Every structure is written in structure tokens, then in C-alpha cells.
Amino acid sequence: MHIRYDRPVSRSAFFARRLALFSLVMLVIVVLAHRFGPLKTPDFVMLVLAAAVPALLAVPLALLGLARLWQIGALGGIASAWALIYAALPIALPGYGYYLYMTKPPLTEVATDLSDRPAWVSEPAAEQHLLPRPELPPNAADAQTAAYPGLNGRRYEGAIDRVYEAVRKVAGENRLVLTASRGEEYGLPALELRPTTETPLEPVDPAAGANPAPQDEALPESGPLPTARPEPGLMVPLSDGEPEGVARLQFSTRTLVLGLPFDAVVRLREEAEMTLVDMRVAARYGPHDLGISDQIAEGFLHALDAELLGIAGN
């Protein structure tokens, strides 16, 4: 007589796998909709947190399935393992964000010049109904100095036009999209045309032949000639409070994977035959930049150093 043993089935293991798979699929859809679609960042953050809830529920159920496999040999060990694998990413993403939130200084922006932050050419505007962006705290400068002591402005020997072109090139290579500019005429060679002196045509005497004798009059001159830049003493403040001779370029960018939006402005100004470059990077949403603003600024400035290798000053 043959005895057949039926193994018990751990329903919690299979239910955990369904929950974890649902959480992972939801997270992938949300990330793609935010990175390449119309999903806004505040909604993206809320949906990421919502996607983590099924994954959190799946973990204890998967552990229960593994425990029943160990105790009574219940079916569901493989399903429990897959549940833990599926749940890893939906839990790890908000967990890593929370880690950055707690370990990075509570800043929404960084700047290389803390006493005179580069002003926006056009104030970034975004609906922040779920993630309001507060004003900078009074100790923002001290917090940035303590957390990012290496974030400093740059000083390059040479005229502003060469540095201006390098900034444009490096910005394009680092996925920074130009959205507004001010004072771009100081970053381009200033040219003007010489006035053209027109001489009236004299009637040709048929007796003189087809080729009359050349005149001694000066030929009209025209062509581009460089003009002098404004003297520092002649610089006057504009309506935004910044003097003439200063160029500002404003950019927008998104992080590579998640597509979190950030705004940046680069200020260039000439001083004693050198060009000073300062940068400001700010998160568009929320009360915290998670340290990404510093990464964007440091990456851009290091790339600019490499582009202008040999003319950097102290």
C-alpha cells in the first residue's frame, strides 16, 4: 500500500509575490511617466511612496512563507524569494531618499558666492501644491559651507568671451538646457561696421574710352572692427540691480534616471583682466535638494575647468 503525502501550500508566499510584482510594475510606470511623460514631480514623489506600500506588506508575508517552508515544508519558497527580489527596488528608492534627506543639509539650493548669490534671469515658476519650496533658512550659508567646503567660484585669466563660449559648450555636454540669458553681448565679440562713404558716379566721356582714369579718392571702407568694452567706472546698475558688463546664463536640467528638475544660473564678470564665474543651482520642488544641487554644480565646474585647462587662476 502506497501512502501519498500532500505538501501544504503557503498562500502567504504566493500573495506576497503578487503584491511585490504589482509594486515593482507600478514603480517602473511612475518613473517612466515622470522621466519621459507629463507626470509632475510632486505627484511622482507621492506615487513612489504609494508604490512602496504593497512592497512593505509583501516582505513579512514572504518571510512567513519561508518560515513555513522551513518548519513544515510548505510550498512557496521560490515565490517568497521572488517576492523579496521584486520588493527590493520599490523599498530601496524611497529608503535611499530618506537617507539623503536625513544626512544632507536642509537646503534647497547652493551657490558659489554666498554673499552675493547670482540672480535669476527669469524666476523659476512651478506649481508646488504638494511639495512647497520654503525660503532659505538664515543659517543656509553656514550649512552649505560646513557640508560642501569645496564648492567655490572660478577665476580664469582672459576675456569674458572665451569663458562664455566654454560655458555654453560645457552646458550642452552636461544636459543643461539654456532657458534665458542676460548680457550675452558681453560674451560675444563686440563688432561694428565702419561708415561707408559713397561717391557719386561721374558720367563717362565717350571720347575718354571705356576705362576712365582712376580717381585719387579714397575707397569706401566697410568691415567689422572690435569696439572697446565699457570701462568699469562707467558701469551703471540695471533694473535688476546688477551692473553692466555682467553676463548671466540660466539653465534647466533633470537628473539622468529619475528626471528630478533643477534650475541653474551661471554668472560671468570681468575683473582685472580675469573672468569670474559663479554658479547657483536650486531644486524646483520641495523643501530639500537631497544634495543633488551640489553634485550638479561640482560636475559643471569641474568640466569647465577641464575645458579651460591652462587659464584657471587661484
Residue, then its C-alpha position, 0 to 999 in steps of 0.5 A: m500500500h502506497i501512502r501519498y503525502d500532500r505538501p501544504v501550500s503557503r498562500s502567504a508566499f504566493f500573495a506576497r509575490r503578487l503584491a511585490l510584482f504589482s509594486l515593482v510594475m507600478l514603480v517602473i510606470v511612475v518613473l517612466a511617466h515622470r522621466f519621459g511623460p507629463l507626470k509632475t514631480p510632486d505627484f511622482v514623489m507621492l506615487v513612489l511612496a504609494a508604490a512602496v506600500p504593497a512592497l512593505l506588506a509583501v516582505p513579512l508575508a514572504l518571510l512567513g512563507l519561508a518560515r513555513l517552508w522551513q518548519i513544515g515544508a510548505l510550498g512557496g519558497i521560490a515565490s517568497a524569494w521572488a517576492l523579496i527580489y521584486a520588493a527590493l527596488p520599490i523599498a530601496l528608492p524611497g529608503y535611499g531618499y530618506y537617507l539623503y534627506m536625513t544626512k544632507p543639509p536642509l537646503t534647497e539650493v547652493a551657490t558659489d558666492l554666498s554673499d552675493r548669490p547670482a540672480w535669476v534671469s527669469e524666476p523659476a515658476a512651478e506649481q508646488h501644491l504638494l511639495p512647497r519650496p520654503e525660503l532659505p533658512p538664515n543659517a543656509a550659508d553656514a550649512q552649505t559651507a560646513a557640508y560642501p567646503g569645496l564648492n567655490g567660484r572660478r577665476y580664469e585669466g582672459a576675456i569674458d568671451r572665451v569663458y562664455e563660449a566654454v560655458r555654453k559648450v560645457a552646458g550642452e555636454n552636461r544636459l543643461v538646457l539654456t532657458a534665458s540669458r542676460g548680457e550675452e553681448y558681453g560674451l560675444p565679440a563686440l563688432e561694428l561696421r565702419p561708415t561707408t562713404e559713397t561717391p557719386l558716379e561721374p558720367v563717362d566721356p565717350a571720347a575718354g574710352a571705356n576705362p576712365a582714369p582712376q580717381d585719387e579718392a579714397l575707397p569706401e571702407s566697410g568691415p567689422l572692427p572690435t569696439a572697446r568694452p565699457e570701462p568699469g567706472l562707467m558701469v551703471p546698475l540695471s533694473d535688476g540691480e546688477p551692473e553692466g558688463v555682467a553676463r548671466l546664463q540660466f539653465s534647466t536640467r533633470t537628473l539622468v534616471l529619475g528626471l528630478p528638475f533643477d534650475a541653474v544660473v551661471r554668472l560671468r564678470e570681468e575683473a582685472e583682466m580675469t573672468l569670474v564665474d559663479m554658479r547657483v543651482a536650486a531644486r524646483y520642488g520641495p523643501h530639500d535638494l537631497g544634495i543633488s544641487d551640489q553634485i550638479a554644480e561640482g560636475f559643471l565646474h569641474a568640466l569647465d575647468a577641464e575645458l579651460l585647462g591652462i587659464a584657471g587662476n587661484 
